[in-house]
Amino acid sequence: MTEPLLKVENLYQHFQVSRNFTVKAVNGVSFEIYPGETYGLVGESGSGKTTIGRSVIRLYEPTAGKITFNYSNISGELDRKTRRMLRKNMQMIFQDPMSSLNPRKKIGDIIGEGLDIHGLCSTPKERNEQVSEILRKVGLSPAHAERYPHQFSGGQRQRVGIARALIMKPRLIIADECISALDVSIQAQVVNLMKDIQAETQCAYLFIAHDLSMVKYISDRIGVLHLGYLVETGTTQEIFSNPIHPYTKALLSAIPYPNPRVEKTRQPLSYDSAHVDYSRASMKKIQDDHFVLV
């Protein structure tokens, strides 16, 4: 096995709200992502999925822990060379497309901004051709490059955000609920596009989502988050066929069945986090050879 493209070790992300209150969003999370691999992060709202993604790409300053990307330590203060490498080789697709798009810029300028900053195109014609090509790939028209973000629907704006990330051909893309605002047919189109680009460029994905069926389809390995802890991780087959942690079992039991007769009698498992001991001594008891429990 090759060296990991991204290695997160014992990541903590705490937010001090006031003098006496601190939100402990992420607590001691560790995982690795290899080149050409898709690592899925699943968990309920507020479990820390988005916080991990933003900490990895350094939108947040990590409270503690070490992050290694492309053989460079990016967890501390970044020098100019490391920051440029990070911005060029790691991109993020944000959950809310409207808040991440500049309302005063046209779509063509938003998508091509990374090409301009890093000097990846020698002529304006080449830049416009690349922008038009990526717009076609995500299901938009090249003519849309002359429009502004408010002239698009939510799903179209999400595709603009995807195009902005993909056009840079980065080594790692953090997809934070990137298909949640899309129709089901467009979801399949975009996910297949991401898989095609991954096969072409060998880029890796940190795929954050609630849709377990889509995570199962696109991910090679999956990590399950609960209350800021990575409670279970393993291959997709291991997680779905042999879940170990009670929270993982409860999460999988909530997946609806397409058969109404089966769905009518299905009983989802309940899970009470108030009685769970997250100490390392307790977690060590249910460790497995191919699962990492923290």
C-alpha positions as CSV (number, residue, x, y, z in Angstrom):
1,M,0.0,0.0,0.0
2,T,1.3,3.5,-0.9
3,E,1.8,6.3,1.6
4,P,-1.4,8.1,2.6
5,L,-2.2,11.3,0.9
6,L,-3.8,12.7,4.0
7,K,-3.1,11.6,7.5
8,V,-5.1,13.0,10.5
9,E,-3.7,12.1,13.9
10,N,-5.5,12.8,17.2
11,L,-7.4,15.9,15.9
12,Y,-9.1,18.1,18.4
13,Q,-11.3,21.1,17.5
14,H,-12.8,23.1,20.3
15,F,-14.6,26.4,20.2
16,Q,-14.5,28.7,23.2
17,V,-17.9,30.4,23.3
18,S,-17.4,32.2,26.5
19,R,-15.1,32.3,29.5
20,N,-16.8,29.3,31.1
21,F,-18.2,27.4,28.1
22,T,-16.3,25.5,25.3
23,V,-17.9,23.5,22.5
24,K,-15.8,20.3,22.0
25,A,-16.8,19.6,18.4
26,V,-14.1,17.1,17.6
27,N,-12.2,14.9,20.1
28,G,-9.2,12.8,19.1
29,V,-10.2,11.8,15.6
30,S,-7.6,9.9,13.5
31,F,-7.9,8.6,10.0
32,E,-6.0,8.3,6.7
33,I,-6.9,8.8,3.0
34,Y,-4.9,7.2,0.3
35,P,-4.5,8.5,-3.3
36,G,-7.5,7.6,-5.5
37,E,-9.5,6.6,-2.5
38,T,-12.9,7.9,-1.3
39,Y,-13.3,8.1,2.5
40,G,-16.9,8.6,3.7
41,L,-17.8,10.4,6.9
42,V,-21.3,9.7,8.3
43,G,-23.1,10.7,11.4
44,E,-26.0,12.7,12.7
45,S,-26.2,16.5,12.4
46,G,-23.8,18.1,14.9
47,S,-21.5,15.1,15.1
48,G,-18.5,17.1,13.8
49,K,-18.3,16.0,10.1
50,T,-18.2,19.5,8.6
51,T,-15.9,20.7,11.4
52,I,-13.4,18.0,10.5
53,G,-13.5,19.0,6.8
54,R,-12.9,22.6,7.6
55,S,-10.1,21.8,10.0
56,V,-8.4,19.6,7.4
57,I,-8.4,22.3,4.8
58,R,-7.3,24.9,7.4
59,L,-10.4,27.1,7.4
60,Y,-10.3,26.4,11.2
61,E,-7.1,26.4,13.3
62,P,-7.0,22.9,14.9
63,T,-6.9,23.0,18.7
64,A,-4.6,20.0,18.8
65,G,-3.4,17.1,16.7
66,K,-1.3,16.7,13.5
67,I,-2.5,16.8,9.9
68,T,-0.1,15.7,7.1
69,F,-1.0,16.3,3.5
70,N,1.1,15.4,0.5
71,Y,4.1,14.7,2.8
72,S,3.8,18.2,4.4
73,N,2.7,19.1,7.9
74,I,-0.2,21.5,7.6
75,S,-1.3,21.5,11.2
76,G,0.8,24.4,12.4
77,E,1.5,27.8,11.0
78,L,1.8,27.6,7.3
79,D,4.6,29.3,5.3
80,R,3.9,30.7,1.8
81,K,5.1,27.7,-0.1
82,T,3.0,25.2,2.0
83,R,-0.1,27.4,1.8
84,R,0.2,27.6,-2.0
85,M,0.6,23.8,-2.2
86,L,-2.4,23.3,0.0
87,R,-4.7,25.7,-1.8
88,K,-3.8,24.2,-5.2
89,N,-4.0,20.5,-4.3
90,M,-6.9,20.5,-1.8
91,Q,-10.4,21.9,-2.7
92,M,-13.7,21.9,-0.8
93,I,-17.3,21.7,-2.0
94,F,-19.3,23.6,0.6
95,Q,-22.7,22.5,2.0
96,D,-24.4,25.9,1.4
97,P,-23.5,27.0,-2.2
98,M,-25.0,30.5,-1.9
99,S,-22.9,31.5,1.0
100,S,-19.7,30.3,-0.7
101,L,-20.3,32.1,-4.0
102,N,-19.5,35.8,-4.5
103,P,-22.8,37.5,-5.5
104,R,-21.0,40.3,-7.3
105,K,-19.0,38.0,-9.7
106,K,-20.2,36.1,-12.7
107,I,-20.1,32.3,-12.7
108,G,-17.3,32.2,-15.2
109,D,-15.1,34.4,-13.0
110,I,-15.9,32.4,-9.9
111,I,-15.0,29.0,-11.5
112,G,-11.9,30.4,-13.2
113,E,-10.6,32.3,-10.2
114,G,-8.3,29.4,-9.1
115,L,-6.9,29.1,-12.6
116,D,-6.0,32.9,-12.5
117,I,-4.5,32.8,-9.0
118,H,-2.2,29.9,-9.7
119,G,-1.5,30.8,-13.4
120,L,-2.7,27.4,-14.8
121,C,-3.8,28.9,-18.1
122,S,-1.5,30.8,-20.5
123,T,-4.2,32.7,-22.4
124,P,-7.8,33.9,-21.7
125,K,-9.0,31.6,-24.5
126,E,-7.6,28.6,-22.8
127,R,-9.2,29.6,-19.5
128,N,-12.6,30.1,-21.1
129,E,-12.4,26.8,-22.8
130,Q,-11.7,25.0,-19.5
131,V,-14.5,26.9,-17.8
132,S,-16.9,25.9,-20.6
133,E,-15.8,22.3,-20.5
134,I,-16.3,21.9,-16.7
135,L,-19.7,23.6,-16.9
136,R,-20.8,21.0,-19.5
137,K,-19.5,18.2,-17.3
138,V,-21.7,19.2,-14.3
139,G,-24.8,19.6,-16.5
140,L,-24.7,23.4,-17.1
141,S,-24.4,25.4,-20.3
142,P,-21.3,27.4,-21.2
143,A,-23.7,30.4,-21.6
144,H,-24.3,30.3,-17.9
145,A,-20.8,31.6,-17.3
146,E,-22.2,35.1,-17.9
147,R,-24.8,34.9,-15.2
148,Y,-24.7,35.7,-11.5
149,P,-25.3,33.3,-8.6
150,H,-28.7,34.7,-7.7
151,Q,-30.0,33.8,-11.2
152,F,-29.6,30.0,-10.5
153,S,-31.6,27.5,-8.5
154,G,-30.1,25.9,-5.4
155,G,-29.2,22.7,-7.3
156,Q,-27.6,24.7,-10.1
157,R,-25.5,26.7,-7.6
158,Q,-24.4,23.5,-6.0
159,R,-23.2,22.3,-9.4
160,V,-21.3,25.6,-9.8
161,G,-19.5,24.9,-6.5
162,I,-18.6,21.4,-7.7
163,A,-17.3,22.8,-11.0
164,R,-15.1,25.3,-9.1
165,A,-13.5,22.5,-7.1
166,L,-13.1,20.1,-10.0
167,I,-11.5,22.6,-12.4
168,M,-8.4,22.8,-10.3
169,K,-7.8,19.0,-10.6
170,P,-6.7,18.8,-7.0
171,R,-5.3,15.7,-5.3
172,L,-8.0,15.8,-2.5
173,I,-11.5,17.2,-2.6
174,I,-13.5,17.6,0.6
175,A,-17.2,17.2,-0.4
176,D,-19.4,18.5,2.4
177,E,-22.9,17.4,1.6
178,C,-22.2,18.2,-2.1
179,I,-25.3,16.4,-3.4
180,S,-27.8,17.2,-0.7
181,A,-29.4,20.1,-2.7
182,L,-29.7,18.1,-6.0
183,D,-32.5,16.1,-7.5
184,V,-32.1,12.3,-7.4
185,S,-31.3,12.0,-11.1
186,I,-28.8,14.8,-10.9
187,Q,-27.2,13.2,-7.8
188,A,-26.4,10.1,-9.8
189,Q,-25.0,12.2,-12.6
190,V,-22.8,14.3,-10.3
191,V,-21.5,11.3,-8.3
192,N,-20.7,9.4,-11.5
193,L,-18.9,12.5,-12.7
194,M,-16.9,12.6,-9.5
195,K,-16.0,8.9,-10.0
196,D,-15.0,9.5,-13.6
197,I,-12.7,12.4,-12.7
198,Q,-11.3,10.3,-9.8
199,A,-10.4,7.5,-12.3
200,E,-8.9,10.0,-14.6
201,T,-6.8,12.1,-12.2
202,Q,-6.4,9.6,-9.2
203,C,-7.7,12.3,-6.8
204,A,-9.0,11.4,-3.4
205,Y,-12.4,12.4,-1.8
206,L,-13.4,13.0,1.8
207,F,-17.1,12.5,1.2
208,I,-19.3,13.9,4.0
209,A,-22.9,13.0,3.7
210,H,-26.1,11.9,5.5
211,D,-27.3,9.7,2.6
212,L,-26.0,6.2,3.6
213,S,-26.9,4.6,0.3
214,M,-24.9,7.2,-1.6
215,V,-22.0,6.8,0.8
216,K,-22.1,3.1,0.3
217,Y,-22.0,3.6,-3.5
218,I,-19.1,6.0,-3.7
219,S,-16.9,5.2,-0.7
220,D,-14.1,2.7,-0.3
221,R,-13.8,3.1,3.5
222,I,-16.2,4.7,5.9
223,G,-15.8,6.5,9.3
224,V,-18.8,6.8,11.7
225,L,-18.8,10.0,13.8
226,H,-20.8,10.5,17.0
227,L,-20.6,13.5,19.3
228,G,-17.2,14.4,18.0
229,Y,-15.7,10.9,18.3
230,L,-14.8,8.5,15.5
231,V,-16.5,5.5,17.0
232,E,-15.9,3.1,14.1
233,T,-14.1,2.9,10.8
234,G,-13.6,0.2,8.2
235,T,-14.2,-0.7,4.6
236,T,-17.7,-0.2,3.1
237,Q,-18.4,-3.9,3.2
238,E,-17.3,-4.3,6.8
239,I,-19.4,-1.3,8.0
240,F,-22.6,-2.4,6.3
241,S,-22.3,-6.1,6.7
242,N,-20.8,-6.3,10.2
243,P,-21.2,-3.2,12.2
244,I,-19.8,-3.4,15.7
245,H,-20.6,-0.2,17.6
246,P,-24.2,0.2,18.8
247,Y,-24.5,3.6,17.2
248,T,-23.5,2.3,13.8
249,K,-26.1,-0.5,14.1
250,A,-28.7,2.1,15.0
251,L,-27.7,4.3,12.1
252,L,-27.9,1.5,9.6
253,S,-31.2,0.3,11.0
254,A,-32.7,3.7,10.1
255,I,-32.2,3.1,6.4
256,P,-35.7,2.7,4.8
257,Y,-36.5,-0.3,2.6
258,P,-38.1,0.2,-0.8
259,N,-40.5,-2.7,-0.1
260,P,-43.6,-1.3,1.7
261,R,-44.4,-4.7,3.3
262,V,-40.9,-4.9,4.8
263,E,-40.9,-1.2,5.7
264,K,-44.2,-1.6,7.6
265,T,-42.8,-4.2,10.0
266,R,-39.3,-2.8,10.3
267,Q,-38.2,-1.8,13.8
268,P,-35.3,0.7,13.9
269,L,-32.9,0.2,16.7
270,S,-32.8,2.8,19.5
271,Y,-29.5,4.3,20.8
272,D,-29.0,6.2,24.0
273,S,-25.7,8.1,24.0
274,A,-26.1,9.2,27.6
275,H,-25.1,5.7,28.8
276,V,-22.1,5.3,26.5
277,D,-18.6,5.2,27.9
278,Y,-16.2,6.8,25.5
279,S,-13.1,6.1,27.6
280,R,-10.2,4.4,25.8
281,A,-10.3,1.5,28.3
282,S,-14.0,0.8,27.4
283,M,-13.5,1.2,23.7
284,K,-10.6,-1.2,23.7
285,K,-12.8,-4.1,24.7
286,I,-14.6,-4.0,21.4
287,Q,-11.6,-3.5,19.1
288,D,-11.4,-5.7,16.1
289,D,-8.5,-6.6,13.7
290,H,-9.9,-4.5,10.8
291,F,-11.8,-1.8,12.8
292,V,-10.3,1.2,14.6
293,L,-12.3,2.3,17.6
294,V,-11.4,5.4,19.5
